[in-house]
């Protein structure tokens, strides 16, 4: 048996100081901080739901015929229960909203999230089996301003992090009656050209013809040019909602294009649907998507409909977009102080000094392997320490230690009992950089 294990295909580790930002923990921390700051400013509150959910929630919420439910779920049985590693967060958030009666709190629920999701897809650039989604949902509001705000918070996150070159497309899917009517018309139209469709599209034609609108196959895209257009099937109220939404987006100076073929792969959307793309991140170009899902709560058992709208975005793809925009993200965080000790007495005192520095708020490291002075200095350098405190047997006998400022190389002797105060004052004066 092989003695070393590796990450599963389509998953990856995130390490301190890794060369590539998407694999570097400091970069993740910075990006997560940025996302949360914008969410906070838009008055969203964070919700954290379990990674494990009942399979039926996802199946009923997202729809049996979707790709996610029909072939991408990591699900398993335990006893009589079927569990799924959540493939997305909207259905879980709505479950939590219903379970905890959040509708009884005054006002709308404005919830945001960030966490891992799982889909058994074929891994490729920008597509993983474990990936991370962040998103926001407004539950309890029918007004188109809620749709606009969801789009605004999404756009603000990319903009603030420095992503450029995004492309927002919007559409309206109409109400629960428009979609089946359109589905039928599209099916009837494409049926005439069935022989020209790819095997995948032929299969979709019967089960889920709207998915064919996403096709990348050139001759199918050409065929679609003559196909019935969704907006022609949309009811009056949905149309008015859509016009109002466009007005809000115009007021907020958000640029968008209308795409009558945009339907999104999930079943639960009504009225608004949108997608944010980036041309320079490869074949998996969708950064984020979302829309209004007024039917979802009822689909998962709510006795009352809950009007709701939200977006979900992929964090790994945000990293691709940040890279395309040339944004640099932080690397390993330097320490303030590195304590070097030579000999048993010094080592004992060093251990206490390290803890005293930390109590004083200094980021402090040391190595406990009894290495040579040179080797310990190398470690201090690797940790990018601002100051190194050197405790040698000789210095200690006189109650003195050496402090070296690494940037300048200046070294001075100082009494042991003044070290913490000295370093702290340096930090307070922002001298520790
Ligand atoms: P969806 O709801 O399927 O449109 O997913 C929302 C966003 O999550 C997409 O726009 C992607 O950015 C991201 N995403 C979805 N599936 C994956 C995946 N397998 N790997 C990485 N990111 C994904």
Boltz pocket constraint, residues with backbone or C-beta under 6 A from the ligand:
constraints:
  - pocket:
      binder: B
      contacts: [[A, 88], [A, 119], [A, 121], [A, 126], [A, 127], [A, 128], [A, 129], [A, 130], [A, 131], [A, 132], [A, 133], [A, 265], [A, 276], [A, 286], [A, 287], [A, 288], [A, 289], [A, 312], [A, 313], [A, 314], [A, 315], [A, 316], [A, 317]]
      max_distance: 6.0
